[in-house]
């Protein structure tokens, strides 16, 4: 039996929980849009063609923001193709995913959809094949009230009021050789700064995200961030991080400890950004948008796009079917994001539907929750108030990739308006349970409201259309205690959420 001690104090706070931390991502990739969020003729479709069953699951998931329209797709996208009468929109070759884009769904449809879903949009501009002028045109179409050519086109297309999009991505993964229009760091940094300056002439209060490295193992990682920020530090607000995880050669212990990599990645980029700021003698802090993260089996056959003369419309791509082990890892990654909430102020799990997604659909048929849906939904719903500075003392577990790591990882939030404290925990040991003691200062524990766990059993269990609830969190009856803290037992390879009521008197 491993052991862990978690010390929490309601007076020691990292930061308020950023609501944008629970974002997602919709890209014109595979079946994310077509037969995902949008399927006219589906039995649940509304008059706009939006799948009602998917909208219900998106609301249950607790998504707060959605990044659109890419991703790799955006780097050769003409946003103008997706507005106006649908029957007059041109079909285009999508060079990113070797597919045919019909443009039946575009910016105006997306904005109707985000309003139906109750989420905030994050808009990405094409800085691959296009540049500053096209980004400013897109901004004018989306956000200007009226009286200009592009704003009046939006009004003619049925949207009298401006969309008011606040958060914008200046391109996507511009360091990647796979990216259409990839650039060197100085080239991209200058373009991002130029575009940001132009966009701020329209609205100085926009929030702008510059592209960081596509992942931390890129050969230019670190120098890319330094060079981009050297060019654009004063003009942007956030820099992006992207990371995907999968087990390598069956190495389950390292996979369960994937949050170790996320922690180090965030800490490294924060240090680089602060070093650039220090050299500039700037008091400004660059925040982090971790706007692509998830488990993704990139070497699996479903991740291979079509080739040759085959340019299909919305082919099944990247349709990973997630296991309980994957859900445990996702829960751990959410712990890492919360732990860094003083600098990570936006994040997007990629993607929302069908494509490496928490929600799966059948064309014309059912929609269901994948295993990774559950830790995301529970965290988005119950991580409220402030993130607490958690002190951990844990047994360790061995991994090939990260060495000895804490067997138990954890983070906690506390909502002083309701007195609810929520503790999120992962047992990263593949074969040993853990006894955990949670000590609370600054408040007294009145009781355990709920304690649920996913994992600790068949780590390969998955949900399907016929068995949508086969793998889901189950009650964990081990949680007990009042006063100064609680104790609970974590099964091996598991994610757990414990909700406590507290009093301060």
C-alpha positions as CSV (number, residue, x, y, z in Angstrom):
1,X,0.0,0.0,0.0
2,X,1.4,3.4,-1.0
3,X,0.6,6.4,1.2
4,X,0.2,10.1,0.5
5,X,-0.4,13.2,2.7
6,X,-2.0,16.2,1.2
7,X,-1.9,19.5,3.1
8,X,-4.4,22.2,2.1
9,X,-5.0,25.6,3.5
10,X,-7.8,27.8,2.3
11,X,-5.6,30.9,2.9
12,X,-2.9,29.6,0.5
13,X,-4.2,30.2,-3.0
14,X,-2.6,29.8,-6.4
15,X,-5.1,31.8,-8.4
16,X,-8.9,31.9,-9.1
17,X,-9.9,29.0,-11.3
18,X,-9.8,30.3,-14.9
19,X,-13.1,29.4,-16.5
20,X,-11.4,29.4,-19.9
21,X,-9.4,26.4,-18.7
22,X,-12.2,24.1,-19.7
23,X,-12.2,24.9,-23.4
24,X,-12.5,22.6,-26.4
25,X,-11.6,22.7,-30.0
26,X,-13.6,22.3,-33.3
27,X,-11.6,21.9,-36.4
28,X,-12.7,21.1,-40.0
29,X,-11.1,17.7,-39.6
30,X,-12.7,14.3,-40.2
31,X,-16.2,14.2,-38.7
32,X,-15.8,16.9,-36.0
33,X,-18.1,19.3,-37.9
34,X,-20.0,17.2,-40.4
35,X,-22.0,14.5,-38.6
36,X,-20.4,15.7,-35.4
37,X,-21.8,19.1,-34.3
38,X,-23.6,19.7,-37.6
39,X,-25.9,17.2,-39.4
40,X,-29.0,18.5,-41.1
41,X,-31.5,15.7,-41.3
42,X,-30.5,14.0,-38.1
43,X,-33.5,13.2,-35.9
44,X,-32.3,15.6,-33.2
45,X,-31.2,18.4,-35.6
46,X,-32.6,21.9,-35.0
47,X,-33.5,24.3,-37.8
48,X,-29.9,25.2,-38.2
49,X,-28.8,21.6,-38.7
50,X,-27.1,21.4,-35.2
51,X,-27.4,18.0,-33.6
52,X,-29.4,18.4,-30.4
53,X,-28.0,15.3,-28.8
54,X,-24.5,16.6,-29.2
55,X,-25.5,20.1,-27.9
56,X,-26.9,18.4,-24.8
57,X,-23.7,16.5,-24.2
58,X,-21.5,19.6,-24.8
59,X,-23.5,21.4,-22.1
60,X,-23.1,18.4,-19.8
61,X,-19.4,18.4,-20.5
62,X,-19.1,21.9,-19.2
63,X,-17.1,23.4,-22.1
64,X,-16.6,27.1,-21.6
65,X,-14.7,28.0,-24.8
66,X,-14.3,26.5,-28.3
67,X,-11.4,27.2,-30.6
68,X,-12.2,27.3,-34.3
69,X,-11.6,26.5,-37.2
70,X,-8.2,24.9,-36.7
71,X,-5.7,23.6,-36.2
72,X,-3.8,22.7,-39.3
73,X,-6.9,23.4,-41.3
74,X,-6.8,27.1,-40.7
75,X,-3.4,27.5,-42.4
76,X,-4.9,27.3,-45.9
77,X,-8.5,28.4,-45.1
78,X,-10.3,31.2,-46.8
79,X,-12.8,32.3,-44.3
80,X,-14.9,34.1,-47.0
81,X,-15.7,30.7,-48.5
82,X,-17.9,29.9,-45.5
83,X,-20.3,32.8,-45.5
84,X,-23.3,33.8,-47.6
85,X,-25.8,31.5,-49.3
86,X,-24.8,27.9,-48.7
87,X,-25.6,26.8,-52.3
88,X,-23.2,29.5,-53.6
89,X,-20.2,28.6,-51.4
90,X,-17.2,27.0,-53.2
91,X,-15.9,23.5,-52.4
92,X,-12.2,23.6,-51.7
93,X,-9.4,21.1,-51.3
94,X,-8.2,21.0,-47.7
95,X,-4.5,20.6,-47.9
96,X,-4.0,19.9,-44.2
97,X,-6.1,16.7,-44.1
98,X,-6.4,15.8,-47.8
99,X,-10.1,16.2,-47.8
100,X,-12.8,18.1,-49.7
101,X,-14.3,21.0,-47.7
102,X,-17.8,21.8,-48.8
103,X,-18.0,25.0,-46.7
104,X,-21.6,24.3,-45.8
105,X,-20.5,25.2,-42.3
106,X,-18.6,28.4,-41.7
107,X,-18.2,31.4,-39.4
108,X,-21.8,32.4,-39.2
109,X,-22.9,28.8,-38.5
110,X,-20.2,28.4,-35.9
111,X,-21.3,31.6,-34.1
112,X,-24.9,30.4,-34.1
113,X,-23.7,27.1,-32.7
114,X,-21.6,28.6,-29.9
115,X,-24.6,30.7,-28.8
116,X,-26.8,27.6,-28.8
117,X,-24.1,25.7,-26.8
118,X,-23.5,28.7,-24.4
119,X,-19.8,28.8,-24.9
120,X,-17.3,31.6,-25.8
121,X,-15.6,31.4,-29.2
122,X,-11.8,31.5,-29.8
123,X,-11.2,32.4,-33.4
124,X,-8.0,31.4,-35.3
125,X,-6.7,33.5,-38.2
126,X,-4.8,32.1,-41.1
127,X,-1.2,33.3,-41.0
128,X,0.0,30.4,-43.2
129,X,-1.1,31.2,-46.7
130,X,-2.6,34.5,-45.7
131,X,-1.6,37.3,-43.4
132,X,-2.4,40.6,-41.7
133,X,-4.9,42.0,-44.2
134,X,-7.0,38.9,-44.2
135,X,-7.0,38.7,-40.4
136,X,-8.1,42.3,-40.1
137,X,-10.9,41.6,-42.7
138,X,-12.1,38.7,-40.6
139,X,-12.1,40.8,-37.5
140,X,-14.1,43.5,-39.3
141,X,-16.6,41.0,-40.5
142,X,-17.0,39.5,-37.1
143,X,-16.9,42.4,-34.7
144,X,-17.7,45.7,-36.5
145,X,-21.2,47.0,-35.8
146,X,-22.0,48.1,-39.3
147,X,-21.5,50.8,-42.0
148,X,-18.4,49.1,-43.5
149,X,-18.4,46.7,-46.5
150,X,-17.6,43.5,-44.5
151,X,-19.7,44.4,-41.4
152,X,-22.7,45.0,-43.8
153,X,-22.0,41.6,-45.5
154,X,-22.4,40.0,-42.0
155,X,-25.6,41.9,-41.5
156,X,-26.9,40.8,-44.9
157,X,-26.0,37.2,-44.0
158,X,-28.4,37.4,-41.1
159,X,-26.3,38.6,-38.1
160,X,-27.3,42.2,-37.3
161,X,-25.3,42.4,-34.2
162,X,-21.5,42.0,-34.1
163,X,-20.1,38.7,-32.7
164,X,-17.8,40.4,-30.2
165,X,-15.1,37.7,-30.4
166,X,-12.5,38.6,-27.8
167,X,-9.9,35.9,-28.0
168,X,-7.9,35.3,-31.2
169,X,-5.2,32.8,-32.2
170,X,-2.5,34.3,-34.6
171,X,-2.1,31.2,-36.7
172,X,-1.4,27.6,-35.7
173,X,1.8,25.6,-35.1
174,X,3.7,27.9,-37.5
175,X,7.0,26.1,-36.5
176,X,5.8,22.7,-37.9
177,X,7.2,21.5,-41.3
178,X,3.8,19.9,-41.8
179,X,2.1,23.3,-41.6
180,X,1.1,25.0,-44.8
181,X,3.0,28.3,-44.7
182,X,5.4,27.3,-41.9
183,X,7.9,30.0,-41.0
184,X,11.0,30.6,-38.9
185,X,10.6,32.0,-35.5
186,X,11.8,35.6,-36.4
187,X,9.6,35.6,-39.5
188,X,6.5,34.4,-37.6
189,X,7.2,36.7,-34.7
190,X,7.4,39.7,-36.9
191,X,4.2,38.7,-38.7
192,X,2.4,38.0,-35.4
193,X,3.4,41.4,-34.1
194,X,2.4,43.2,-37.3
195,X,-1.0,41.5,-37.3
196,X,-1.5,42.1,-33.6
197,X,-0.8,45.8,-34.0
198,X,-3.2,46.1,-36.9
199,X,-6.0,44.2,-35.0
200,X,-5.5,46.4,-32.0
201,X,-6.1,49.5,-34.1
202,X,-9.6,48.2,-34.5
203,X,-9.9,47.1,-30.8
204,X,-7.0,47.6,-28.3
205,X,-8.7,45.3,-25.8
206,X,-8.6,42.1,-27.9
207,X,-6.8,39.1,-26.3
208,X,-4.2,37.7,-28.7
209,X,-2.5,34.3,-28.7
210,X,0.9,33.8,-30.4
211,X,2.0,30.3,-31.6
212,X,4.5,28.6,-29.3
213,X,6.2,25.4,-30.3
214,X,4.0,22.6,-31.7
215,X,5.3,20.4,-28.9
216,X,8.2,20.3,-26.5
217,X,10.2,17.8,-28.4
218,X,10.4,20.1,-31.5
219,X,14.1,20.7,-32.3
220,X,13.6,24.5,-32.0
221,X,11.7,24.3,-28.7
222,X,12.8,27.0,-26.4
223,X,14.6,29.1,-29.0
224,X,11.3,29.4,-30.9
225,X,9.5,30.9,-27.9
226,X,12.4,33.2,-27.1
227,X,12.6,34.5,-30.7
228,X,8.9,34.9,-31.2
229,X,8.5,36.7,-27.9
230,X,11.5,38.9,-28.7
231,X,9.6,40.1,-31.7
232,X,6.0,40.2,-30.3
233,X,6.2,40.5,-26.5
234,X,4.5,43.9,-26.3
235,X,1.8,43.0,-28.8
236,X,0.4,39.7,-27.6
237,X,-1.1,38.4,-24.4
238,X,-0.7,34.7,-24.4
239,X,1.5,32.0,-26.0
240,X,0.2,28.6,-27.0
241,X,1.4,25.2,-25.9
242,X,0.3,21.9,-27.6
243,X,0.8,18.4,-26.2
244,X,-0.6,15.0,-26.9
245,X,0.1,11.8,-25.0
246,X,0.0,8.1,-25.7
247,X,1.6,5.0,-24.2
248,X,4.9,4.1,-25.9
249,X,5.9,0.4,-26.2
250,X,3.3,-0.6,-23.6
251,X,4.9,1.6,-21.0
252,X,1.8,2.1,-18.7
253,X,3.6,3.7,-15.7
254,X,5.0,6.5,-17.8
255,X,1.7,7.0,-19.6
256,X,-0.1,7.4,-16.2
257,X,2.5,10.0,-15.2
258,X,2.0,12.1,-18.4
259,X,1.3,15.1,-16.3
260,X,5.0,15.2,-15.3
261,X,5.7,16.2,-18.9
262,X,2.9,18.8,-18.9
263,X,4.2,20.3,-15.7
264,X,7.8,20.6,-17.0
265,X,6.5,22.0,-20.4
266,X,4.5,24.7,-18.7
267,X,7.3,25.6,-16.3
268,X,9.8,25.8,-19.1
269,X,7.7,28.1,-21.3
270,X,6.9,30.3,-18.3
271,X,10.6,30.7,-17.5
272,X,11.4,31.6,-21.1
273,X,8.6,34.1,-21.3
274,X,9.7,35.7,-18.0
275,X,13.3,35.8,-19.2
276,X,12.3,37.8,-22.3
277,X,10.2,40.1,-20.1
278,X,13.1,40.6,-17.7
279,X,15.5,41.5,-20.6
280,X,12.9,44.0,-21.8
281,X,12.5,45.3,-18.2
282,X,8.8,44.7,-18.7
283,X,6.2,44.4,-15.9
284,X,3.9,42.6,-18.2
285,X,3.4,38.8,-17.8
286,X,2.7,36.6,-20.8
287,X,0.1,34.0,-20.0
288,X,-0.2,30.6,-21.5
289,X,-3.0,29.2,-23.7
290,X,-2.6,25.4,-23.6
291,X,-5.0,25.3,-26.6
292,X,-4.4,21.7,-27.8
293,X,-4.0,18.8,-25.3
294,X,-5.3,15.3,-25.0
295,X,-4.5,11.6,-25.4
296,X,-4.0,10.9,-29.1
297,X,-2.8,7.6,-30.6
298,X,-1.0,9.3,-33.4
299,X,0.6,6.2,-34.8
300,X,-2.7,4.4,-35.1
301,X,-4.3,3.8,-38.5
302,X,-7.3,6.1,-38.0
303,X,-4.8,9.0,-37.7
304,X,-3.6,8.5,-41.3
305,X,-5.2,11.0,-43.7
306,X,-6.3,10.0,-47.3
307,X,-3.7,10.4,-50.1
308,X,-3.5,10.5,-53.9
309,X,-6.6,11.2,-55.9
310,X,-8.9,10.5,-52.9
311,X,-10.3,13.8,-51.5
312,X,-13.3,12.6,-49.5
313,X,-15.8,14.9,-47.6
314,X,-15.5,14.5,-43.8
315,X,-13.8,11.1,-43.8
316,X,-13.4,9.3,-40.4
317,X,-10.1,10.5,-39.1
318,X,-8.4,10.4,-35.7
319,X,-11.4,8.5,-34.2
320,X,-9.7,7.1,-31.1
321,X,-11.9,5.0,-28.8
322,X,-10.7,5.8,-25.3
323,X,-10.1,3.4,-22.5
324,X,-10.3,3.8,-18.7
325,X,-6.5,4.3,-18.7
326,X,-6.9,7.2,-21.1
327,X,-9.5,8.8,-18.7
328,X,-7.1,8.5,-15.8
329,X,-4.4,10.3,-17.8
330,X,-6.8,13.0,-18.9
331,X,-7.8,13.5,-15.2
332,X,-4.1,13.9,-14.4
333,X,-3.6,16.5,-17.2
334,X,-6.5,18.5,-15.8
335,X,-4.7,18.5,-12.4
336,X,-1.6,19.9,-14.0
337,X,-3.5,22.7,-15.7
338,X,-5.3,23.7,-12.5
339,X,-2.0,23.6,-10.6
340,X,-0.6,26.2,-13.0
341,X,-3.7,28.4,-13.1
342,X,-1.6,31.4,-12.1
343,X,-0.2,31.3,-15.7
344,X,-2.3,28.9,-17.7
345,X,-5.5,31.0,-18.2
346,X,-6.9,29.3,-21.2
347,X,-6.8,25.7,-22.5
348,X,-8.6,23.6,-25.1
349,X,-8.9,19.8,-25.1
350,X,-8.6,18.7,-28.7
351,X,-11.1,18.0,-30.0
352,X,-14.8,18.1,-29.1
353,X,-16.6,15.5,-31.2
354,X,-15.4,12.3,-33.0
355,X,-11.9,13.5,-33.6
356,X,-9.8,12.4,-30.5
357,X,-12.9,13.5,-28.6
358,X,-14.9,13.0,-25.4
359,X,-18.1,12.8,-27.5
360,X,-18.7,10.2,-30.3
361,X,-21.5,10.1,-32.8
362,X,-22.9,7.8,-35.5
363,X,-24.2,9.5,-38.6
364,X,-27.9,9.6,-38.3
365,X,-27.7,7.7,-35.0
366,X,-26.6,7.9,-31.4
367,X,-24.2,10.1,-29.6
368,X,-22.4,9.0,-26.4
369,X,-19.7,9.9,-23.8
370,X,-16.3,8.4,-24.1
371,X,-14.4,7.6,-20.9
372,X,-12.4,10.8,-21.1
373,X,-15.7,12.8,-21.0
374,X,-16.1,12.0,-17.3
375,X,-13.0,13.5,-15.6
376,X,-13.3,16.6,-17.8
377,X,-17.0,17.1,-17.0
378,X,-16.6,16.6,-13.3
379,X,-13.6,18.9,-13.1
380,X,-15.3,21.6,-15.2
381,X,-18.4,21.4,-13.0
382,X,-16.8,21.3,-9.5
383,X,-13.5,23.1,-9.8
384,X,-14.8,26.5,-8.5
385,X,-13.4,29.4,-6.6
386,X,-9.7,29.3,-6.1
387,X,-7.0,26.7,-6.7
388,X,-5.2,26.0,-3.4
389,X,-1.5,25.6,-3.0
390,X,-1.4,21.8,-2.2
391,X,1.6,20.4,-0.3
392,X,2.2,16.7,-1.1
393,X,4.2,14.0,0.6
394,X,3.7,10.8,-1.3
395,X,5.2,7.4,-1.9
396,X,6.9,7.2,-5.2
397,X,6.4,5.0,-8.3
398,X,9.0,4.1,-10.9
399,X,8.6,5.2,-14.6
400,X,11.0,4.6,-17.5
401,X,10.5,8.1,-18.9
402,X,10.3,10.3,-15.8
403,X,12.2,8.3,-13.2
404,X,10.7,8.1,-9.7
405,X,7.5,10.2,-9.4
406,X,4.9,10.8,-6.7
407,X,2.5,7.9,-6.8
408,X,-0.3,10.3,-5.9
409,X,-0.8,13.5,-7.8
410,X,-3.5,16.0,-6.6
411,X,-4.9,19.5,-6.7
412,X,-7.7,21.1,-4.8
413,X,-10.1,24.1,-5.2
414,X,-12.1,25.9,-2.6
415,X,-15.2,28.1,-3.2
416,X,-15.5,30.4,-0.3
417,X,-19.0,31.5,-1.4
418,X,-20.4,28.0,-0.9
419,X,-17.8,26.4,1.4
420,X,-17.2,23.6,-1.0
421,X,-13.7,22.1,-1.3
422,X,-13.0,19.7,-4.2
423,X,-10.0,17.5,-4.3
424,X,-8.9,15.8,-7.5
425,X,-6.5,12.9,-7.2
426,X,-4.7,10.4,-9.5
427,X,-3.0,7.2,-8.3
428,X,-0.3,6.8,-10.9
429,X,0.9,3.4,-9.6
430,X,-0.3,0.8,-12.0
431,X,-0.6,-2.0,-9.4
432,X,-0.6,-0.6,-5.9
433,X,-3.5,1.2,-4.1
434,X,-2.8,4.3,-2.0
435,X,-4.0,5.5,1.4
436,X,-4.4,9.2,1.3
437,X,-4.7,11.7,4.2
438,X,-6.0,15.1,3.4
439,X,-5.3,17.7,6.1
440,X,-7.2,21.0,5.9
441,X,-6.3,24.3,7.4
442,X,-8.2,27.6,7.4
443,X,-11.6,25.8,7.5
444,X,-13.1,22.7,9.1
445,X,-14.4,19.8,7.1
446,X,-18.1,19.3,7.8
447,X,-18.6,16.2,5.7
448,X,-18.0,14.4,2.4
449,X,-20.6,15.3,-0.2
450,X,-19.4,12.9,-2.9
451,X,-16.5,10.8,-3.8
452,X,-16.2,9.0,-7.2
453,X,-13.5,7.1,-8.9
454,X,-12.8,5.8,-12.4
455,X,-10.1,3.2,-12.8
456,X,-8.8,0.5,-10.5
457,X,-10.2,-2.3,-12.6
458,X,-10.3,-3.1,-16.3
459,X,-8.1,-0.3,-17.7
460,X,-9.0,-1.3,-21.2
461,X,-12.7,-0.9,-20.8
462,X,-14.4,1.5,-23.3
463,X,-17.8,3.0,-24.0
464,X,-19.7,2.3,-27.2
465,X,-23.0,3.3,-28.8
466,X,-24.5,0.0,-27.4
467,X,-22.8,0.3,-24.0
468,X,-22.5,4.1,-23.4
469,X,-22.1,3.8,-19.6
470,X,-19.9,0.7,-19.4
471,X,-16.9,2.7,-18.1
472,X,-17.8,5.7,-15.9
473,X,-17.0,7.0,-12.4
474,X,-18.4,4.9,-9.5
475,X,-18.9,5.8,-5.9
476,X,-15.8,5.5,-3.7
477,X,-17.1,4.7,-0.2
478,X,-13.7,4.9,1.4
479,X,-13.8,8.6,2.0
480,X,-14.4,9.5,5.6
481,X,-13.6,12.1,8.2
482,X,-14.6,15.6,9.5
483,X,-12.9,18.4,11.3
484,X,-9.3,18.7,10.3
485,X,-9.4,16.4,7.3
486,X,-10.4,13.2,5.6
487,X,-8.9,9.9,4.6
488,X,-9.6,7.9,1.5
489,X,-8.2,5.0,-0.6
490,X,-7.3,5.2,-4.2
491,X,-7.3,2.1,-6.3
492,X,-4.3,1.5,-8.6
493,X,-4.3,3.5,-11.9
494,X,-7.3,5.6,-11.0
495,X,-8.7,9.2,-11.0
496,X,-10.8,10.3,-8.0
497,X,-12.8,13.4,-7.1
498,X,-13.8,14.1,-3.5
499,X,-16.2,17.0,-2.7
500,X,-16.2,18.3,0.9
501,X,-18.3,20.8,2.7
502,X,-16.4,23.1,5.0
503,X,-17.1,25.8,7.6
504,X,-14.8,28.6,8.6
505,X,-16.3,29.4,12.0
